[in-house]
Amino acid sequence: MSLQDISYALETPVRAVYETLQAELGADEHCPSWALVFGSLGASLGLAFANAGAAYGIAISCLGFLSLGKKKNPDQGTLMKGIIPAIMASVRGVYGLIIAILIAIELNETNYPAYKGFAHFYSGLCVGLSGFASGYCMGVVGNHGMKAVGKKAQLYMGLLLIIIFAEAIGLYGLIIGLLLLTNGNGAPNCAA
């Protein structure tokens, strides 16, 4: 199976949905009225998924942080290091907020082509889902990692490296989301 066959197989269902929506709702070829729905969904899902990942990451990594307090004489330095995974997990919410604001700025009722709506939808979804995955990873690693650091402090640098790799996942999603967002600007203008 060639790459062109795979591309066609993936494009066919999307084109069918697009044509069905046009037939059902009746719309301009480039600027249907339902295009705003996809742009709005992109903004809201990007923010929601990214914040869900941030919330999960913060909550679960704080369990590891709080377990450090169970020790008889906890080291203050280790206690302060324990909050780092939660702080880094909270950045996912910022990524979701950035993409949601950038999409919301471009929502325009009079000149909003379907191409731009789909680009904004997938942009928000890309940032949101990668933020969720990244936050989930940070939560699990932060929780178990801080429990291990409480027993053996030399593991802290390894914990930080794994958390940085998880951070990269969210950052990759933000970069691709921004590229998709700006790619939507190449859409044809709506007929006046």
C-alpha positions as CSV (number, residue, x, y, z in Angstrom):
1,M,0.0,0.0,0.0
2,S,1.5,3.3,-1.0
3,L,1.5,6.6,0.9
4,Q,-1.0,8.0,-1.6
5,D,-3.4,5.1,-0.9
6,I,-3.1,5.7,2.8
7,S,-3.7,9.4,2.4
8,Y,-6.8,8.8,0.3
9,A,-8.1,6.3,2.8
10,L,-7.7,8.8,5.6
11,E,-9.1,11.7,3.5
12,T,-12.3,9.9,2.3
13,P,-14.2,9.8,5.7
14,V,-13.3,13.4,6.4
15,R,-14.5,14.5,3.0
16,A,-17.7,12.6,3.5
17,V,-18.4,14.3,6.8
18,Y,-17.6,17.7,5.2
19,E,-19.9,17.1,2.3
20,T,-22.7,15.8,4.5
21,L,-22.5,18.9,6.7
22,Q,-22.6,21.1,3.7
23,A,-25.6,19.3,2.3
24,E,-27.5,19.3,5.6
25,L,-26.8,22.8,6.7
26,G,-26.6,24.5,3.3
27,A,-23.5,26.7,3.2
28,D,-21.1,28.7,1.1
29,E,-18.5,26.4,-0.4
30,H,-15.6,27.9,1.6
31,C,-17.3,29.5,4.6
32,P,-20.1,27.4,6.0
33,S,-21.8,28.6,9.1
34,W,-20.7,25.5,11.1
35,A,-17.0,26.3,10.7
36,L,-17.1,28.4,13.8
37,V,-18.2,25.3,15.8
38,F,-14.9,23.5,15.0
39,G,-12.8,26.5,15.8
40,S,-14.6,27.0,19.1
41,L,-14.3,23.3,19.9
42,G,-10.5,23.5,19.2
43,A,-10.1,26.3,21.7
44,S,-12.3,24.7,24.4
45,L,-10.9,21.2,24.0
46,G,-7.3,22.4,23.9
47,L,-7.8,24.3,27.2
48,A,-9.9,21.5,28.8
49,F,-7.5,18.6,28.0
50,A,-4.4,20.6,28.8
51,N,-5.8,21.7,32.2
52,A,-7.0,18.2,32.9
53,G,-3.4,17.0,32.4
54,A,-2.1,19.8,34.5
55,A,-4.5,19.1,37.3
56,Y,-3.8,15.3,37.3
57,G,0.0,16.0,37.2
58,I,-0.2,18.4,40.1
59,A,-2.5,16.2,42.2
60,I,-0.6,12.9,41.7
61,S,2.9,14.4,42.0
62,C,1.9,16.2,45.2
63,L,1.1,12.8,46.7
64,G,4.8,11.9,46.4
65,F,5.7,15.3,47.8
66,L,3.5,14.8,50.8
67,S,4.9,11.3,51.4
68,L,8.2,13.0,52.1
69,G,6.7,14.6,55.2
70,K,6.1,11.2,56.8
71,K,9.8,10.8,57.5
72,K,10.9,11.5,61.1
73,N,13.3,14.3,60.3
74,P,12.6,15.4,56.7
75,D,15.4,17.3,55.0
76,Q,14.2,20.8,54.1
77,G,16.1,20.8,50.8
78,T,14.5,17.6,49.7
79,L,11.1,18.9,50.7
80,M,11.6,22.0,48.6
81,K,12.8,19.8,45.6
82,G,9.6,17.8,46.0
83,I,7.4,20.6,44.7
84,I,9.2,20.9,41.4
85,P,7.2,18.1,39.6
86,A,4.0,19.8,40.5
87,I,5.2,23.2,39.3
88,M,6.3,21.7,36.0
89,A,3.0,19.9,35.6
90,S,1.1,23.2,35.9
91,V,2.7,24.5,32.8
92,R,0.4,22.3,30.7
93,G,-2.5,24.6,31.7
94,V,-0.6,27.6,30.4
95,Y,0.0,25.8,27.0
96,G,-3.8,25.2,26.8
97,L,-4.5,28.8,27.7
98,I,-2.1,30.1,25.0
99,I,-3.7,28.1,22.2
100,A,-7.2,28.8,23.4
101,I,-6.6,32.6,23.4
102,L,-4.9,32.5,20.0
103,I,-7.8,30.5,18.5
104,A,-10.4,32.8,20.1
105,I,-8.8,35.9,18.7
106,E,-9.2,34.5,15.2
107,L,-12.8,33.4,15.5
108,N,-14.7,35.7,13.1
109,E,-18.4,35.2,12.2
110,T,-18.2,37.0,8.9
111,N,-14.9,35.6,7.4
112,Y,-14.2,32.1,8.9
113,P,-13.6,29.4,6.2
114,A,-14.0,25.7,7.0
115,Y,-10.3,25.2,6.4
116,K,-9.5,27.5,9.2
117,G,-12.1,25.9,11.5
118,F,-10.6,22.5,11.0
119,A,-7.0,23.9,11.4
120,H,-8.1,25.5,14.7
121,F,-9.9,22.3,15.9
122,Y,-6.8,20.1,15.3
123,S,-4.5,22.8,16.7
124,G,-6.4,22.8,20.0
125,L,-6.7,19.1,20.0
126,C,-3.0,18.6,19.4
127,V,-2.0,20.9,22.3
128,G,-4.7,19.6,24.6
129,L,-4.0,15.9,24.2
130,S,-0.2,16.2,24.3
131,G,-0.6,18.4,27.4
132,F,-2.8,15.7,29.0
133,A,-0.3,13.0,28.2
134,S,2.6,15.1,29.4
135,G,0.7,16.0,32.7
136,Y,-0.2,12.4,33.3
137,C,3.4,11.3,32.8
138,M,4.7,14.1,35.2
139,G,2.2,13.1,37.8
140,V,3.1,9.4,37.8
141,V,6.8,10.1,37.7
142,G,6.6,12.8,40.3
143,N,4.7,10.7,42.7
144,H,6.9,7.6,42.5
145,G,10.0,9.5,41.9
146,M,9.7,11.6,45.1
147,K,9.0,8.6,47.1
148,A,12.2,7.1,45.8
149,V,14.1,10.3,46.4
150,G,12.9,10.2,50.0
151,K,14.7,6.9,50.4
152,K,17.8,7.7,48.2
153,A,18.5,11.3,47.5
154,Q,20.9,10.5,44.6
155,L,17.9,9.6,42.4
156,Y,16.7,13.3,42.2
157,M,18.7,14.1,39.0
158,G,17.2,11.1,37.2
159,L,13.8,12.2,38.3
160,L,14.4,15.7,36.9
161,L,15.6,14.3,33.6
162,I,12.4,12.1,33.2
163,I,10.2,15.1,34.0
164,I,12.1,17.2,31.4
165,F,11.4,14.5,28.8
166,A,7.7,14.6,29.8
167,E,7.8,18.4,29.5
168,A,9.1,18.0,25.9
169,I,6.0,16.0,25.0
170,G,3.8,19.0,25.9
171,L,6.2,21.4,24.2
172,Y,6.1,19.4,21.0
173,G,2.3,19.5,21.0
174,L,2.4,23.3,21.5
175,I,4.8,23.8,18.6
176,I,2.8,21.6,16.2
177,G,-0.4,23.3,17.5
178,L,1.0,26.7,16.7
179,L,2.1,25.6,13.2
180,L,-1.4,24.3,12.6
181,L,-2.9,27.5,13.8
182,T,-0.8,29.7,11.5
183,N,-1.4,27.2,8.7
184,G,-5.1,28.1,8.9
185,N,-4.3,31.6,7.8
186,G,-3.8,30.3,4.2
187,A,-7.5,29.5,3.8
188,P,-9.4,31.2,1.0
189,N,-11.4,34.3,1.9
190,C,-15.1,34.1,2.1
191,A,-17.3,35.7,-0.5
192,A,-18.7,39.0,0.7
